[in-house]
Amino acid sequence: MLIIGIAGGSGSGKTTVVKKIIRALPGSSVSVISQDSYYKDNGHLNAEERKKINFDHPESIEFDLLIDHLDKLSAGETIQMPIYSYVTCARSSETIPVKPTKVVIVEGILVLTNAELRKRMDIKIYVDADGDDRLMRIIQRDIEERGRTFTEVLKHYDSFVKPMHLQFIDPTKRFADIIIPQGGANQVAIDIVASRIRMNLHD
């Protein structure tokens, strides 16, 4: 099993990179584990308390469960990946079954911040993008998908996203084997990564 970690700032284009890599590989050979599924369950908090949750801090992630699930996949076991809602800040009672495959992609803004998780990765990728481009994507995403107003998005960005990016996420570039500038728009870099993965599949 080849384990690939894909990190990068919020709105950097990680999801696009993941989708393009998957499209370049045989259909049933890839599983994706999303860091966002492993946010700690905060469904017990009220609406005001939920607004104060720092989703960009490593402590917001249940890394022990994520690592345990990755180990089980490596051992050939199917896992039950949690489903997390940004609206309720809670985990669903339902889960998503993920079967072991030849390639497992672990993606999320914080996946390179955890040393134990990094140890399990065969290839570590950091998706880089201009700060203004990331902010524009964050504004659009948070309004459309997370029910925030424009003012709430900017306040959240200023209070959490930007300082956490500078403190925790951007420094993880040094752990990356490959840095992809311009996010999902960098087709050349994505093709190189996909080609390297295909080589591993045929080993």
Rosetta blueprint (number, residue, H / E / L):
1 M L
2 L E
3 I E
4 I E
5 G E
6 I E
7 A E
8 G E
9 G L
10 S L
11 G L
12 S L
13 G L
14 K H
15 T H
16 T H
17 V H
18 V H
19 K H
20 K H
21 I H
22 I H
23 R H
24 A L
25 L L
26 P L
27 G H
28 S H
29 S H
30 V E
31 S E
32 V E
33 I E
34 S E
35 Q H
36 D H
37 S H
38 Y H
39 Y E
40 K L
41 D L
42 N L
43 G L
44 H L
45 L L
46 N L
47 A H
48 E H
49 E H
50 R H
51 K L
52 K L
53 I L
54 N L
55 F L
56 D L
57 H L
58 P H
59 E H
60 S H
61 I E
62 E L
63 F H
64 D H
65 L H
66 L H
67 I H
68 D H
69 H H
70 L H
71 D H
72 K H
73 L H
74 S H
75 A L
76 G L
77 E L
78 T L
79 I E
80 Q E
81 M E
82 P E
83 I E
84 Y E
85 S E
86 Y L
87 V L
88 T L
89 C L
90 A E
91 R E
92 S E
93 S E
94 E E
95 T E
96 I E
97 P E
98 V E
99 K L
100 P L
101 T L
102 K L
103 V E
104 V E
105 I E
106 V E
107 E E
108 G L
109 I L
110 L L
111 V L
112 L L
113 T L
114 N L
115 A H
116 E H
117 L H
118 R H
119 K H
120 R L
121 M L
122 D L
123 I E
124 K E
125 I E
126 Y E
127 V E
128 D L
129 A L
130 D L
131 G H
132 D H
133 D H
134 R H
135 L H
136 M H
137 R H
138 I H
139 I H
140 Q H
141 R H
142 D H
143 I H
144 E H
145 E H
146 R L
147 G L
148 R L
149 T L
150 F H
151 T H
152 E H
153 V H
154 L H
155 K H
156 H H
157 Y H
158 D H
159 S H
160 F H
161 V H
162 K H
163 P H
164 M H
165 H H
166 L H
167 Q H
168 F H
169 I H
170 D H
171 P H
172 T H
173 K H
174 R H
175 F H
176 A L
177 D L
178 I E
179 I E
180 I E
181 P L
182 Q L
183 G H
184 G H
185 A H
186 N L
187 Q H
188 V H
189 A H
190 I H
191 D H
192 I H
193 V H
194 A H
195 S H
196 R H
197 I H
198 R H
199 M H
200 N H
201 L H
202 H H
203 D L
